[in-house]
Structure formats: structure tokens, C-alpha cells
């Protein structure tokens, strides 16, 4: 689940940020791919740490 969250969030956010920062130029795809890979490398370990913590918090409040 953490990988899927990190995969989707990093791809969508990096796409939006690259589109805002450089626009849809000839170098868009390579810039987006580089940004996405960096985001995924940071996002996956972060999601792996945060998702279990978030689940504990949510389930404590609902119990």
C-alpha cells in the first residue's frame, strides 16, 4: 500500500510541478521522469513510515 501511495502521489505531484515550472516544452518528459524518480525515492520511505502511524491514529480515534 505504501508503494502504491508513493507511486501515485509522486507521479501526479511531479507532473504538476514540472508543468508549472518549465511548461510543456521539448524537455518536459525527461525533466518529469527525473523529478518523478527523485520524488519516488523520497516518497516511498516516507510513506512506509507514515502510513502505519496514520493507521494507528485513525483506528485509535474510531475505537
N, C-alpha and C positions, 0 to 999 in steps of 0.2 A: 504494500500500500504506500509506503514512504517513497519508493522509487517512482511509482505512478504519479504521485502528487508532485514530486520534484521535477519529473519529466515534463508534465503538462504545464506547470507554473513557469518553469524556466523557459520553455519554448515560447509561450504566449507573451511573457513579460519581455524577453529579449527581442522578440519580433517587434513589439510596440516601441520599445526604447530605440532600437536601431532605425525604425521608420521615422520616429520623431527627430532623431539626431542627424541622420545623414539623408533621409528620404529614400525613395525607390530609384537608386542610381544603378549603374552597371556593377558596382562592387557591393550591392546590398546583400546578395546571397552569401558571399564569403564573409562579410562583416557579421551577418546574423548568425551564421554557423559558428564562427569563433566565439561570439558573445554567448550563444546558447551552450556551447561546451563548457565554457568557464562557469556560467550560471548553474549548469547541471552538476559540475564538480563541487561547487559550494552548496548548492541546494539539497543534494541528496544526503550528505552527512547531517546537515541542519534539520531536514525533515525527519531523518531517522532518530534524532534526539528529541525533537519537539512533538511529533505525533503521539508517542506513548505518554508523554507528560500531559498533553492536551486531553487524551482519552481519560486519564486518571481524574483530571479536574472536572471534566464533563460528567463522568459517571458518579463522582462524589456528590455533585450538586443535584443530580437526578435521583439519588438513592434516598 
